[in-house]
Amino acid sequence: MKFLSIALSSLLLSSAFSVSVYANDEHSGKEIHDENCLNCHKVKHDDKFYTREQLRVKDLKGLGSMVRMCDANLGTSLFDEDMDEITDYLNQNYYKFPKK
């Protein structure tokens, strides 16, 4: 019985901790973006870079392709999941393309 009580308490405590961590957490793509993309985009551009009128990116698929092109050109060797997170972050915060 004591073991069950300890196990249940540990489970509840870890669940409460994980909820509080994720409740305050930003989009995971932002951190990946900031670590890998700002080397180029922060120096030459600001947030307006992603929202300027002459965008080369026209849809969500094109945005994902651009993220992958940057990854290849910079040799960052990001995982596909990381590039998807960056794409999702940029789309949610700047581009707002409809998800298909």
MIDOSE-1310 file (N, C-alpha, C; in nm, 2 decimals, decimal comma, always signed):
residues 100
mkfl	+0,08/-0,12/+0,00/+0,00/+0,00/+0,00/+0,09/+0,13/+0,00; +0,19/+0,12/+0,08/+0,28/+0,24/+0,09/+0,35/+0,27/-0,05; +0,39/+0,16/-0,12/+0,45/+0,17/-0,25/+0,35/+0,24/-0,35; +0,22/+0,19/-0,34/+0,12/+0,25/-0,43/+0,10/+0,40/-0,40
sial	+0,10/+0,43/-0,28/+0,09/+0,57/-0,24/+0,20/+0,66/-0,29; +0,32/+0,61/-0,28/+0,44/+0,68/-0,33/+0,44/+0,69/-0,48; +0,41/+0,58/-0,54/+0,40/+0,58/-0,69/+0,29/+0,68/-0,74; +0,18/+0,68/-0,68/+0,07/+0,77/-0,72/+0,11/+0,92/-0,69
ssll	+0,17/+0,94/-0,58/+0,22/+1,08/-0,55/+0,32/+1,13/-0,65; +0,41/+1,04/-0,69/+0,52/+1,08/-0,79/+0,45/+1,10/-0,92; +0,36/+1,02/-0,96/+0,29/+1,04/-1,09/+0,22/+1,18/-1,09; +0,14/+1,21/-0,99/+0,07/+1,34/-0,98/+0,17/+1,45/-0,98
lssa	+0,27/+1,44/-0,91/+0,37/+1,55/-0,90/+0,44/+1,57/-1,04; +0,48/+1,47/-1,10/+0,54/+1,48/-1,23/+0,44/+1,53/-1,34; +0,32/+1,50/-1,33/+0,21/+1,55/-1,42/+0,19/+1,70/-1,40; +0,19/+1,74/-1,28/+0,17/+1,88/-1,25/+0,29/+1,96/-1,30
fsvs	+0,41/+1,91/-1,28/+0,53/+1,98/-1,33/+0,53/+1,99/-1,48; +0,50/+1,88/-1,55/+0,50/+1,89/-1,70/+0,39/+1,98/-1,75; +0,28/+1,99/-1,69/+0,18/+2,08/-1,73/+0,23/+2,23/-1,71; +0,29/+2,26/-1,60/+0,34/+2,40/-1,58/+0,45/+2,43/-1,67
vyan	+0,53/+2,34/-1,71/+0,64/+2,36/-1,80/+0,59/+2,40/-1,94; +0,50/+2,32/-1,99/+0,44/+2,34/-2,12/+0,35/+2,46/-2,13; +0,28/+2,49/-2,02/+0,19/+2,60/-2,02/+0,27/+2,73/-2,05; +0,39/+2,75/-2,00/+0,47/+2,87/-2,01/+0,57/+2,86/-2,13
dehs	+0,57/+2,75/-2,19/+0,67/+2,73/-2,30/+0,63/+2,80/-2,43; +0,72/+2,85/-2,50/+0,69/+2,91/-2,63/+0,69/+2,80/-2,73; +0,65/+2,83/-2,86/+0,65/+2,74/-2,96/+0,79/+2,68/-2,98; +0,80/+2,55/-2,99/+0,94/+2,48/-2,99/+1,01/+2,53/-3,12
gkei	+0,95/+2,57/-3,22/+1,01/+2,61/-3,34/+1,09/+2,74/-3,32; +1,04/+2,82/-3,23/+1,11/+2,95/-3,21/+1,25/+2,93/-3,16; +1,27/+2,84/-3,06/+1,40/+2,82/-3,01/+1,49/+2,76/-3,12; +1,44/+2,67/-3,20/+1,52/+2,62/-3,31/+1,56/+2,73/-3,41
hden	+1,46/+2,81/-3,44/+1,47/+2,92/-3,53/+1,58/+3,02/-3,48; +1,57/+3,05/-3,36/+1,66/+3,15/-3,30/+1,80/+3,10/-3,30; +1,82/+2,97/-3,27/+1,95/+2,91/-3,26/+2,02/+2,90/-3,40; +1,94/+2,88/-3,50/+1,99/+2,84/-3,63/+1,97/+2,94/-3,74
clnc	+1,86/+3,02/-3,74/+1,83/+3,11/-3,85/+1,87/+3,25/-3,82; +1,88/+3,29/-3,70/+1,91/+3,43/-3,67/+2,05/+3,47/-3,70; +2,14/+3,37/-3,73/+2,27/+3,40/-3,77/+2,27/+3,49/-3,90; +2,18/+3,46/-3,99/+2,16/+3,54/-4,11/+2,05/+3,64/-4,10
hkvk	+1,94/+3,60/-4,05/+1,82/+3,69/-4,05/+1,82/+3,80/-3,95; +1,89/+3,78/-3,84/+1,89/+3,89/-3,74/+1,98/+4,00/-3,79; +2,09/+3,97/-3,85/+2,19/+4,07/-3,89/+2,14/+4,15/-4,01; +2,08/+4,09/-4,10/+2,03/+4,16/-4,23/+1,89/+4,20/-4,22
hddk	+1,81/+4,14/-4,13/+1,67/+4,16/-4,14/+1,61/+4,18/-4,00; +1,49/+4,23/-3,99/+1,42/+4,22/-3,86/+1,29/+4,15/-3,89; +1,19/+4,16/-3,80/+1,06/+4,08/-3,82/+1,00/+4,12/-3,95; +1,02/+4,24/-4,00/+0,96/+4,28/-4,13/+1,01/+4,20/-4,24
fytr	+1,12/+4,13/-4,23/+1,17/+4,05/-4,34/+1,07/+3,94/-4,37; +1,00/+3,89/-4,27/+0,91/+3,78/-4,29/+0,77/+3,83/-4,34; +0,75/+3,96/-4,33/+0,61/+4,01/-4,37/+0,62/+4,12/-4,48; +0,73/+4,13/-4,54/+0,75/+4,23/-4,65/+0,66/+4,20/-4,76
eqlr	+0,63/+4,30/-4,85/+0,54/+4,28/-4,96/+0,59/+4,19/-5,07; +0,72/+4,19/-5,10/+0,78/+4,12/-5,21/+0,83/+3,98/-5,16; +0,74/+3,90/-5,10/+0,77/+3,77/-5,05/+0,80/+3,67/-5,16; +0,90/+3,60/-5,15/+0,93/+3,49/-5,24/+0,85/+3,36/-5,21
vkdl	+0,80/+3,36/-5,08/+0,72/+3,24/-5,04/+0,58/+3,27/-5,06; +0,51/+3,19/-5,13/+0,36/+3,21/-5,16/+0,27/+3,12/-5,09; +0,31/+3,01/-5,03/+0,22/+2,92/-4,96/+0,30/+2,84/-4,86; +0,23/+2,75/-4,78/+0,29/+2,68/-4,68/+0,40/+2,58/-4,73
kglg	+0,37/+2,52/-4,84/+0,47/+2,42/-4,90/+0,59/+2,50/-4,94; +0,58/+2,62/-5,00/+0,69/+2,70/-5,03/+0,77/+2,74/-4,91; +0,71/+2,77/-4,80/+0,77/+2,81/-4,68/+0,86/+2,69/-4,63; +0,80/+2,57/-4,63/+0,88/+2,45/-4,59/+1,00/+2,43/-4,68
smvr	+0,98/+2,45/-4,81/+1,09/+2,44/-4,90/+1,20/+2,54/-4,88; +1,16/+2,66/-4,84/+1,26/+2,77/-4,81/+1,34/+2,74/-4,69; +1,27/+2,69/-4,59/+1,34/+2,64/-4,46/+1,44/+2,53/-4,49; +1,40/+2,44/-4,58/+1,49/+2,33/-4,61/+1,61/+2,38/-4,70
mcda	+1,59/+2,48/-4,78/+1,69/+2,54/-4,87/+1,79/+2,61/-4,78; +1,75/+2,68/-4,68/+1,83/+2,75/-4,58/+1,92/+2,65/-4,51; +1,85/+2,54/-4,46/+1,92/+2,44/-4,39/+2,04/+2,38/-4,47; +2,01/+2,35/-4,60/+2,11/+2,29/-4,69/+2,22/+2,39/-4,72
nlgt	+2,19/+2,52/-4,74/+2,29/+2,62/-4,77/+2,38/+2,65/-4,65; +2,32/+2,64/-4,53/+2,40/+2,67/-4,41/+2,47/+2,55/-4,35; +2,43/+2,43/-4,40/+2,48/+2,31/-4,35/+2,45/+2,28/-4,20; +2,33/+2,33/-4,16/+2,30/+2,31/-4,02/+2,25/+2,16/-3,99
slfd	+2,22/+2,09/-4,09/+2,18/+1,95/-4,08/+2,07/+1,92/-3,98; +1,97/+2,01/-3,98/+1,86/+1,99/-3,89/+1,78/+1,86/-3,93; +1,71/+1,81/-3,83/+1,62/+1,70/-3,85/+1,50/+1,75/-3,92; +1,43/+1,66/-3,99/+1,31/+1,70/-4,06/+1,21/+1,75/-3,96
edmd	+1,20/+1,70/-3,84/+1,10/+1,74/-3,74/+1,14/+1,89/-3,70; +1,26/+1,92/-3,69/+1,31/+2,05/-3,65/+1,27/+2,15/-3,76; +1,29/+2,12/-3,89/+1,25/+2,20/-4,00/+1,10/+2,22/-4,00; +1,03/+2,12/-3,97/+0,88/+2,13/-3,97/+0,84/+2,22/-3,85
eitd	+0,91/+2,22/-3,74/+0,88/+2,31/-3,63/+0,91/+2,45/-3,66; +1,02/+2,48/-3,73/+1,05/+2,61/-3,78/+0,95/+2,66/-3,87; +0,91/+2,58/-3,97/+0,81/+2,62/-4,07/+0,68/+2,65/-4,00; +0,64/+2,57/-3,90/+0,51/+2,59/-3,83/+0,52/+2,72/-3,75
ylnq	+0,63/+2,74/-3,68/+0,65/+2,87/-3,60/+0,64/+2,99/-3,69; +0,72/+2,99/-3,80/+0,71/+3,10/-3,90/+0,57/+3,13/-3,95; +0,50/+3,02/-3,98/+0,37/+3,03/-4,04/+0,27/+3,09/-3,93; +0,28/+3,04/-3,81/+0,19/+3,09/-3,71/+0,21/+3,23/-3,67
nyyk	+0,34/+3,27/-3,67/+0,37/+3,41/-3,63/+0,38/+3,51/-3,74; +0,41/+3,47/-3,86/+0,43/+3,57/-3,97/+0,35/+3,55/-4,09; +0,36/+3,43/-4,15/+0,30/+3,41/-4,28/+0,15/+3,39/-4,28; +0,10/+3,31/-4,19/-0,04/+3,28/-4,17/-0,10/+3,21/-4,29
fpkk	-0,03/+3,12/-4,36/-0,08/+3,05/-4,47/-0,18/+2,94/-4,42; -0,28/+2,92/-4,49/-0,38/+2,81/-4,45/-0,31/+2,67/-4,45; -0,34/+2,59/-4,35/-0,28/+2,46/-4,35/-0,38/+2,37/-4,43; -0,32/+2,29/-4,52/-0,40/+2,21/-4,61/-0,41/+2,07/-4,56
